[in-house]
Amino acid sequence: MRKFVLVYGSISGAIVALMLIISFVFIIGNSTDPADHDMTGGMIIGFTGQFLALSFIFIATHSYKKNVLGGRIKFWPAFKIGLLISLVASTIYVITWVILYKTGSSAVMEVMAQQELAAAKPEDVPSIEARWAFYRTYPGLILWTYVEILPTGILFSLISALIFWLTGRKKKENTATV
């Protein structure tokens, strides 16, 4: 299982990291002023990259089921494969983001913070400022970046495990009646 997790997690991580870099380049565009950056287009590219990359959870689980287990996989092993791939891909994503953040995207994030603060109700300003202050620290940066991708990976893992578990049960039931 370790080989499948490392291979597919690395492929997934490389895809999501590449898409993160592309989205960052798209956000920055030709403008040197962070206020002119297109956040929406970059977010669409970024989330599309996450979707494509995390689809490898399904591919890896299917490959493991077919090549190692002989065609059937239970829910928990399938879920475990998905979670571990999600963790590998998310870690690569976090490392990529920390590098991008520390080499230039912090200005973009500061514009996002200012936009959020400008749109906030006065009573919400202290909690928003505290959240952004935490984001500027390494633990905050790492934690919030994991929060950006890991829940999606967990969801993909759950869906993948359910699909393989349910399809495995149907095959088992069909062979029992023959």
Phi and psi restraints in degrees (value plus and minus 20) as a CYANA .aco file:
   2 ARG   PHI     -78.2   -38.2
   2 ARG   PSI     -63.5   -23.5
   3 LYS   PHI     -81.5   -41.5
   3 LYS   PSI     -66.3   -26.3
   4 PHE   PHI     -80.7   -40.7
   4 PHE   PSI     -64.0   -24.0
   5 VAL   PHI     -83.8   -43.8
   5 VAL   PSI     -66.1   -26.1
   6 LEU   PHI     -88.0   -48.0
   6 LEU   PSI     -63.1   -23.1
   7 VAL   PHI     -86.7   -46.7
   7 VAL   PSI     -74.5   -34.5
   8 TYR   PHI     -91.8   -51.8
   8 TYR   PSI     -53.1   -13.1
   9 GLY   PHI     -85.5   -45.5
   9 GLY   PSI     -59.4   -19.4
  10 SER   PHI     -88.1   -48.1
  10 SER   PSI     -61.2   -21.2
  11 ILE   PHI     -81.8   -41.8
  11 ILE   PSI     -67.7   -27.7
  12 SER   PHI     -80.9   -40.9
  12 SER   PSI     -64.0   -24.0
  13 GLY   PHI     -84.0   -44.0
  13 GLY   PSI     -60.1   -20.1
  14 ALA   PHI     -84.1   -44.1
  14 ALA   PSI     -61.0   -21.0
  15 ILE   PHI     -84.6   -44.6
  15 ILE   PSI     -68.1   -28.1
  16 VAL   PHI     -87.9   -47.9
  16 VAL   PSI     -54.0   -14.0
  17 ALA   PHI     -87.9   -47.9
  17 ALA   PSI     -63.9   -23.9
  18 LEU   PHI     -81.3   -41.3
  18 LEU   PSI     -63.8   -23.8
  19 MET   PHI     -86.9   -46.9
  19 MET   PSI     -53.4   -13.4
  20 LEU   PHI     -83.7   -43.7
  20 LEU   PSI     -64.4   -24.4
  21 ILE   PHI     -84.1   -44.1
  21 ILE   PSI     -62.9   -22.9
  22 ILE   PHI     -82.6   -42.6
  22 ILE   PSI     -63.8   -23.8
  23 SER   PHI     -84.8   -44.8
  23 SER   PSI     -56.8   -16.8
  24 PHE   PHI     -84.1   -44.1
  24 PHE   PSI     -64.7   -24.7
  25 VAL   PHI     -82.2   -42.2
  25 VAL   PSI     -60.1   -20.1
  26 PHE   PHI     -85.0   -45.0
  26 PHE   PSI     -60.9   -20.9
  27 ILE   PHI     -84.5   -44.5
  27 ILE   PSI     -66.5   -26.5
  28 ILE   PHI     -85.2   -45.2
  28 ILE   PSI     -64.6   -24.6
  29 GLY   PHI      37.1    77.1
  29 GLY   PSI    -162.2  -122.2
  30 ASN   PHI    -115.9   -75.9
  30 ASN   PSI     -20.8    19.2
  31 SER   PHI    -110.2   -70.2
  31 SER   PSI     118.9   158.9
  32 THR   PHI    -114.2   -74.2
  32 THR   PSI     -30.3     9.7
  33 ASP   PHI    -111.8   -71.8
  33 ASP   PSI      94.9   134.9
  34 PRO   PHI     -77.5   -37.5
  34 PRO   PSI     -44.9    -4.9
  35 ALA   PHI     -88.4   -48.4
  35 ALA   PSI     -39.7     0.3
  36 ASP   PHI    -112.4   -72.4
  36 ASP   PSI     -19.8    20.2
  37 HIS   PHI     -94.2   -54.2
  37 HIS   PSI     122.9   162.9
  38 ASP   PHI    -109.9   -69.9
  38 ASP   PSI      75.7   115.7
  39 MET   PHI     -91.7   -51.7
  39 MET   PSI     -57.1   -17.1
  40 THR   PHI     -82.8   -42.8
  40 THR   PSI     -68.8   -28.8
  41 GLY   PHI     -81.4   -41.4
  41 GLY   PSI     -60.8   -20.8
  42 GLY   PHI     -84.4   -44.4
  42 GLY   PSI     -58.9   -18.9
  43 MET   PHI     -87.8   -47.8
  43 MET   PSI     -58.3   -18.3
  44 ILE   PHI     -82.3   -42.3
  44 ILE   PSI     -65.4   -25.4
  45 ILE   PHI     -82.4   -42.4
  45 ILE   PSI     -63.7   -23.7
  46 GLY   PHI     -82.7   -42.7
  46 GLY   PSI     -66.3   -26.3
  47 PHE   PHI     -92.4   -52.4
  47 PHE   PSI     -50.9   -10.9
  48 THR   PHI     -84.3   -44.3
  48 THR   PSI     -61.3   -21.3
  49 GLY   PHI     -81.5   -41.5
  49 GLY   PSI     -61.2   -21.2
  50 GLN   PHI     -81.9   -41.9
  50 GLN   PSI     -64.5   -24.5
  51 PHE   PHI     -81.0   -41.0
  51 PHE   PSI     -68.1   -28.1
  52 LEU   PHI     -82.7   -42.7
  52 LEU   PSI     -66.6   -26.6
  53 ALA   PHI     -84.3   -44.3
  53 ALA   PSI     -64.2   -24.2
  54 LEU   PHI     -96.4   -56.4
  54 LEU   PSI     -30.3     9.7
  55 SER   PHI     -84.5   -44.5
  55 SER   PSI     -40.3    -0.3
  56 PHE   PHI     -87.3   -47.3
  56 PHE   PSI     -35.4     4.6
  57 ILE   PHI     -82.3   -42.3
  57 ILE   PSI     -65.7   -25.7
  58 PHE   PHI     -84.4   -44.4
  58 PHE   PSI     -65.4   -25.4
  59 ILE   PHI     -82.3   -42.3
  59 ILE   PSI     -64.9   -24.9
  60 ALA   PHI     -85.2   -45.2
  60 ALA   PSI     -62.9   -22.9
  61 THR   PHI     -84.0   -44.0
  61 THR   PSI     -61.8   -21.8
  62 HIS   PHI     -83.4   -43.4
  62 HIS   PSI     -64.1   -24.1
  63 SER   PHI     -83.4   -43.4
  63 SER   PSI     -62.4   -22.4
  64 TYR   PHI     -84.4   -44.4
  64 TYR   PSI     -63.5   -23.5
  65 LYS   PHI     -81.2   -41.2
  65 LYS   PSI     -64.9   -24.9
  66 LYS   PHI     -95.2   -55.2
  66 LYS   PSI     -66.3   -26.3
  67 ASN   PHI    -108.7   -68.7
  67 ASN   PSI     -46.0    -6.0
  68 VAL   PHI    -129.1   -89.1
  68 VAL   PSI     -62.6   -22.6
  69 LEU   PHI    -117.2   -77.2
  69 LEU   PSI     -20.7    19.3
  70 GLY   PHI      58.2    98.2
  70 GLY   PSI      -1.4    38.6
  71 GLY   PHI      96.1   136.1
  71 GLY   PSI     -31.4     8.6
  72 ARG   PHI    -153.9  -113.9
  72 ARG   PSI     124.6   164.6
  73 ILE   PHI    -160.0  -120.0
  73 ILE   PSI     120.8   160.8
  74 LYS   PHI    -103.4   -63.4
  74 LYS   PSI     148.6   188.6
  75 PHE   PHI     -80.3   -40.3
  75 PHE   PSI     -72.9   -32.9
  76 TRP   PHI     -84.5   -44.5
  76 TRP   PSI     -63.4   -23.4
  77 PRO   PHI     -82.3   -42.3
  77 PRO   PSI     -58.3   -18.3
  78 ALA   PHI     -85.7   -45.7
  78 ALA   PSI     -61.5   -21.5
  79 PHE   PHI     -86.0   -46.0
  79 PHE   PSI     -60.4   -20.4
  80 LYS   PHI     -82.6   -42.6
  80 LYS   PSI     -63.9   -23.9
  81 ILE   PHI     -78.6   -38.6
  81 ILE   PSI     -67.6   -27.6
  82 GLY   PHI     -81.3   -41.3
  82 GLY   PSI     -63.8   -23.8
  83 LEU   PHI     -83.3   -43.3
  83 LEU   PSI     -62.5   -22.5
  84 LEU   PHI     -87.7   -47.7
  84 LEU   PSI     -59.7   -19.7
  85 ILE   PHI     -83.7   -43.7
  85 ILE   PSI     -61.6   -21.6
  86 SER   PHI     -79.7   -39.7
  86 SER   PSI     -61.1   -21.1
  87 LEU   PHI     -86.6   -46.6
  87 LEU   PSI     -63.0   -23.0
  88 VAL   PHI     -83.6   -43.6
  88 VAL   PSI     -70.1   -30.1
  89 ALA   PHI     -82.3   -42.3
  89 ALA   PSI     -62.1   -22.1
  90 SER   PHI     -84.2   -44.2
  90 SER   PSI     -58.2   -18.2
  91 THR   PHI     -85.3   -45.3
  91 THR   PSI     -62.3   -22.3
  92 ILE   PHI     -82.8   -42.8
  92 ILE   PSI     -60.9   -20.9
  93 TYR   PHI     -81.2   -41.2
  93 TYR   PSI     -65.5   -25.5
  94 VAL   PHI     -83.4   -43.4
  94 VAL   PSI     -65.6   -25.6
  95 ILE   PHI     -79.6   -39.6
  95 ILE   PSI     -64.1   -24.1
  96 THR   PHI     -81.5   -41.5
  96 THR   PSI     -64.4   -24.4
  97 TRP   PHI     -86.2   -46.2
  97 TRP   PSI     -61.2   -21.2
  98 VAL   PHI     -80.9   -40.9
  98 VAL   PSI     -62.2   -22.2
  99 ILE   PHI     -82.9   -42.9
  99 ILE   PSI     -66.9   -26.9
 100 LEU   PHI     -81.5   -41.5
 100 LEU   PSI     -63.6   -23.6
 101 TYR   PHI     -82.4   -42.4
 101 TYR   PSI     -64.5   -24.5
 102 LYS   PHI     -96.5   -56.5
 102 LYS   PSI     -34.1     5.9
 103 THR   PHI    -129.5   -89.5
 103 THR   PSI      -5.9    34.1
 104 GLY   PHI     131.4   171.4
 104 GLY   PSI     -40.6    -0.6
 105 SER   PHI    -104.0   -64.0
 105 SER   PSI     -23.0    17.0
 106 SER   PHI     -83.0   -43.0
 106 SER   PSI     -50.2   -10.2
 107 ALA   PHI     -84.9   -44.9
 107 ALA   PSI     -58.7   -18.7
 108 VAL   PHI     -84.6   -44.6
 108 VAL   PSI     -62.7   -22.7
 109 MET   PHI     -86.5   -46.5
 109 MET   PSI     -54.1   -14.1
 110 GLU   PHI     -84.8   -44.8
 110 GLU   PSI     -57.8   -17.8
 111 VAL   PHI     -84.0   -44.0
 111 VAL   PSI     -61.6   -21.6
 112 MET   PHI     -80.8   -40.8
 112 MET   PSI     -61.6   -21.6
 113 ALA   PHI     -82.5   -42.5
 113 ALA   PSI     -65.0   -25.0
 114 GLN   PHI     -84.2   -44.2
 114 GLN   PSI     -59.3   -19.3
 115 GLN   PHI     -85.0   -45.0
 115 GLN   PSI     -61.7   -21.7
 116 GLU   PHI     -84.8   -44.8
 116 GLU   PSI     -62.5   -22.5
 117 LEU   PHI     -85.8   -45.8
 117 LEU   PSI     -58.4   -18.4
 118 ALA   PHI     -85.3   -45.3
 118 ALA   PSI     -52.7   -12.7
 119 ALA   PHI    -109.2   -69.2
 119 ALA   PSI     -26.9    13.1
 120 ALA   PHI    -100.6   -60.6
 120 ALA   PSI     134.8   174.8
 121 LYS   PHI     -92.9   -52.9
 121 LYS   PSI     128.8   168.8
 122 PRO   PHI     -75.0   -35.0
 122 PRO   PSI     -55.7   -15.7
 123 GLU   PHI     -92.5   -52.5
 123 GLU   PSI     -37.5     2.5
 124 ASP   PHI    -110.4   -70.4
 124 ASP   PSI     -33.1     6.9
 125 VAL   PHI     -78.5   -38.5
 125 VAL   PSI     -66.3   -26.3
 126 PRO   PHI     -79.9   -39.9
 126 PRO   PSI     -61.2   -21.2
 127 SER   PHI     -90.0   -50.0
 127 SER   PSI     -54.8   -14.8
 128 ILE   PHI     -87.6   -47.6
 128 ILE   PSI     -63.6   -23.6
 129 GLU   PHI     -82.1   -42.1
 129 GLU   PSI     -59.4   -19.4
 130 ALA   PHI     -85.4   -45.4
 130 ALA   PSI     -60.9   -20.9
 131 ARG   PHI     -83.4   -43.4
 131 ARG   PSI     -64.0   -24.0
 132 TRP   PHI     -89.4   -49.4
 132 TRP   PSI     -53.5   -13.5
 133 ALA   PHI     -84.6   -44.6
 133 ALA   PSI     -60.3   -20.3
 134 PHE   PHI     -85.7   -45.7
 134 PHE   PSI     -58.7   -18.7
 135 TYR   PHI     -80.7   -40.7
 135 TYR   PSI     -52.8   -12.8
 136 ARG   PHI     -93.1   -53.1
 136 ARG   PSI     -30.7     9.3
 137 THR   PHI    -110.2   -70.2
 137 THR   PSI     138.5   178.5
 138 TYR   PHI     -79.9   -39.9
 138 TYR   PSI     -66.7   -26.7
 139 PRO   PHI     -80.8   -40.8
 139 PRO   PSI     -60.2   -20.2
 140 GLY   PHI     -86.7   -46.7
 140 GLY   PSI     -64.2   -24.2
 141 LEU   PHI     -79.8   -39.8
 141 LEU   PSI     -66.3   -26.3
 142 ILE   PHI     -87.8   -47.8
 142 ILE   PSI     -67.3   -27.3
 143 LEU   PHI     -80.8   -40.8
 143 LEU   PSI     -69.8   -29.8
 144 TRP   PHI     -85.1   -45.1
 144 TRP   PSI     -51.0   -11.0
 145 THR   PHI     -92.5   -52.5
 145 THR   PSI     -58.5   -18.5
 146 TYR   PHI     -82.3   -42.3
 146 TYR   PSI     -60.0   -20.0
 147 VAL   PHI     -82.9   -42.9
 147 VAL   PSI     -45.8    -5.8
 148 GLU   PHI     -90.6   -50.6
 148 GLU   PSI     -53.4   -13.4
 149 ILE   PHI    -138.5   -98.5
 149 ILE   PSI     -56.6   -16.6
 150 LEU   PHI     -80.6   -40.6
 150 LEU   PSI     -60.6   -20.6
 151 PRO   PHI     -79.9   -39.9
 151 PRO   PSI     -55.0   -15.0
 152 THR   PHI     -86.1   -46.1
 152 THR   PSI     -61.1   -21.1
 153 GLY   PHI     -82.8   -42.8
 153 GLY   PSI     -59.9   -19.9
 154 ILE   PHI     -84.4   -44.4
 154 ILE   PSI     -61.9   -21.9
 155 LEU   PHI     -83.0   -43.0
 155 LEU   PSI     -65.8   -25.8
 156 PHE   PHI     -80.5   -40.5
 156 PHE   PSI     -60.1   -20.1
 157 SER   PHI     -83.0   -43.0
 157 SER   PSI     -63.9   -23.9
 158 LEU   PHI     -84.1   -44.1
 158 LEU   PSI     -67.1   -27.1
 159 ILE   PHI     -82.7   -42.7
 159 ILE   PSI     -64.8   -24.8
 160 SER   PHI     -81.4   -41.4
 160 SER   PSI     -67.0   -27.0
 161 ALA   PHI     -82.2   -42.2
 161 ALA   PSI     -60.8   -20.8
 162 LEU   PHI     -84.2   -44.2
 162 LEU   PSI     -63.0   -23.0
 163 ILE   PHI     -80.9   -40.9
 163 ILE   PSI     -69.9   -29.9
 164 PHE   PHI     -88.1   -48.1
 164 PHE   PSI     -55.4   -15.4
 165 TRP   PHI     -86.8   -46.8
 165 TRP   PSI     -66.2   -26.2
 166 LEU   PHI     -87.6   -47.6
 166 LEU   PSI     -60.9   -20.9
 167 THR   PHI     -88.5   -48.5
 167 THR   PSI     -53.0   -13.0
 168 GLY   PHI     -87.0   -47.0
 168 GLY   PSI     -57.4   -17.4
 169 ARG   PHI     -86.3   -46.3
 169 ARG   PSI     -61.9   -21.9
 170 LYS   PHI     -81.7   -41.7
 170 LYS   PSI     -64.7   -24.7
 171 LYS   PHI     -82.5   -42.5
 171 LYS   PSI     -60.1   -20.1
 172 LYS   PHI     -84.7   -44.7
 172 LYS   PSI     -62.9   -22.9
 173 GLU   PHI     -85.5   -45.5
 173 GLU   PSI     -59.9   -19.9
 174 ASN   PHI     -87.4   -47.4
 174 ASN   PSI     -57.7   -17.7
 175 THR   PHI     -94.1   -54.1
 175 THR   PSI     -45.1    -5.1
 176 ALA   PHI     -92.6   -52.6
 176 ALA   PSI     -48.5    -8.5
 177 THR   PHI    -109.4   -69.4
 177 THR   PSI     -29.2    10.8
